[in-house]
Amino acid sequence: MRKNFLKYAAAVFFSVLGLSACQPSLNWRNVQMPETTLSFELPCKPDKTTKPVTMAGQTLELSVVGCEAGDAVWAVMSAKLSANADRTELLKGWRQATLQNMRASQIEDATWMPGRIKALPGALRSKAHGTTAKGEPVRAHAVWFAHLEGDSVRVVHAVVYQNPGHKKDLKQDPKQDAKQDAKQDQSADLLIESMKLP
């Protein structure tokens, strides 16, 4: 099962990073995940795609909605599972694969429960520093959760990949670094905390 996750996560990671660039500044708008009632806020006009992936031993249609703005890639991914699928292990595997693909270090995990979604137990939230496939630094804020959708379960992964480029400048004021980190944290929180169901 882990091999499938790694293959799947790598494909998603690179497809999200390959989404076309949108507006350079943050221009927040409400977006709805295709064929679901899940909505959230994105800071740029999104691209949307659907691709078949293997998760939990099932071939599923993974919807990806994302865009690029403010030196960051913003994405929400979602798939519908049968009710008897092991969603907890799936979410843990998805998280592990995501962090491995970005060669994550300095991983911070937090207890998280979506405020406007009746999520099933097992929601995860992580923040990490790592590198892209090209070796460039990347900072990620991510959540993974599941909720009931009729007789099925929908799994969702939301992530913001940010370019912490200011860290490259060794002459940068540490206070400026902290201020930039706080600004990036706040913008990632806007996406993560905006997710809701009617």
N, C-alpha and C positions, 0 to 999 in steps of 0.2 A: 504494500500500500504506500510506503514512503517513497518508493521510486516514482510511482504515479504522481504523487504530490509534487516532487521536485520537478518533474517534466512539465506538469501543469502550471506550477507557479512560475517557472522560468518563462514559459510562453506568455503568460499573462503579464509578468513584469516587463518584458521587452515590448509587448504590444501596447501597454499603457504608456511607456516612455516614448513610443513611436507615434503617439497621437499628435495631430497637427497643432501647432501653436495657435493660441487665441490672442486676445487682447493683452497688451503688456501690463496693464494695471488691473487691480482687482475691481470687478464690477459684479457684485453679488446678485444672483437671481435664483428663484425656486425652480427645481428640476424634478421630474418624476421618472423613476426607474421604469423602463418600458414593460408593459404587460403586468404591472404590479400597482399597488396603491402606496408604495413607499415613496416618500418625497424628501428632499434635502436641498440645502443651499450650496451652489458652486459659484466661484468668483469670476467665471468666464463662460462663454458660450460652449457647451459641451459637444464632443463627438460621441457617437454611440455605435457599438458593434456587438454582435452576438457570435459566439463560437462554441462548437462542441468540445467538451473536455471530459476526462474520466476522473470522477471523484467518488470515493467510497464504493468503488466497484460498479458504478453506474455511469453511463454516458449521459451527460447533462448539457443543457444549453446555458452557457454562462453569458450573462449580459454585462457589458462593461460600458460605463458612462464616465467620461473624463475630459479634461482639458489642461492646458498649460498657461500659467499666468504668474507674474510676480516671482520669477525664478523658482517655480514649483510645478509639479505635476499633481493634479487632483483627480482621484478616481474612486468610483464606487462600483463594486462587482457583486453580482447576485445570481443564485441558481436555486431551482426548486428541487427538493429531495422527496423521496417517498417517506411517509411518516415513520417507517420502521428502520430507517438509516441511522447509523450511529453518529449523530450530529456533533456530540462532544469531541470524539476522536477526530472527526473531520475538521472542526475548528482548530484544534490543537495542531494537527498536521499542516493545515493551511498557514497558521502562524509560523511554525517552525520552517517551512519551506520559504516563506516570504523573507524571513530574517537570514536564512542561509544564502539566498540568492543575492542579497545586498551585502553579504559578508559583514553582518552586523557585529558591532561592538558597543560597549556602554549601553546595554539594554536595560531599560526601566519598564517594569510591568506595573500596572495599576488595576485595582478592582474597579470595575465599571459596569454600570447598568444604564441602558438607554432610558432617558427620562420620558420620552413621548412614544415609546414602543413597548408593548408587552412582550419583552424578550424572554426566551426560554433560558433556564439555567445554563451557565457555561460561557457567558460573554467574556471576551478578552480585550485588553487594551495594552499596547506597547509603544514605547518611543525608543528609537535606536539611531546610532550613527553607523555608517558603513561606507561602501563604495559601489559605484555603478560598474557595469561590465567594462567600461573604458577606464576604470581606475579613478574616476572623479569622486570626490566626497559627496555623500548624500545623507540627509537626515530624514527619518521617517516617523510619522505619527500614524498609528493604525489601530483599527478595531475590527473584531470579528464577532458576529452574533447570529442567532437564529430566532425565528418567530414562526408561529403557526400561520398557515395560509390555507383556509378550508381544511381539506383532509391531508394536506401536505405540510412540509416544513420548508421554509425559505432560509437559506444561509446568505449572509451579507458580509462583505469585507469593504471597509472604507479606508483609504490611505492618502496621505499627503507626503510626497517625496520632495524635500526642499534642498536647495543648493546652499550649503553653509559656506559660501565662497569667501566671506569676510574673514574666516579663520585662517586662510592662506597668508594673509598679511600679518607678519609677525610684529609689525609696528603698531598694529591696531590696539587701541585702548581697551583693556579688559572690561571697563564699564560699558563701552560701546558694544563689545561682544555680548555681554549679558542683556543689554537693551535689545539687540537684534534677535537673540534667542527668544526673549520674552515675546517679541512681536510675532515671530514665526509660530511660537506655541499658541498664541491667541488666535491667529488666523486659522491654524489647523483645528482648534477647538470649535470654531464657527461651523465648519463642515460637520465634524463629528457630533456635536450637540444639536445640530439642526435636523437630524434624521427623525422622521415621524411617520406614523400611520394615522389614517382618519379615525 
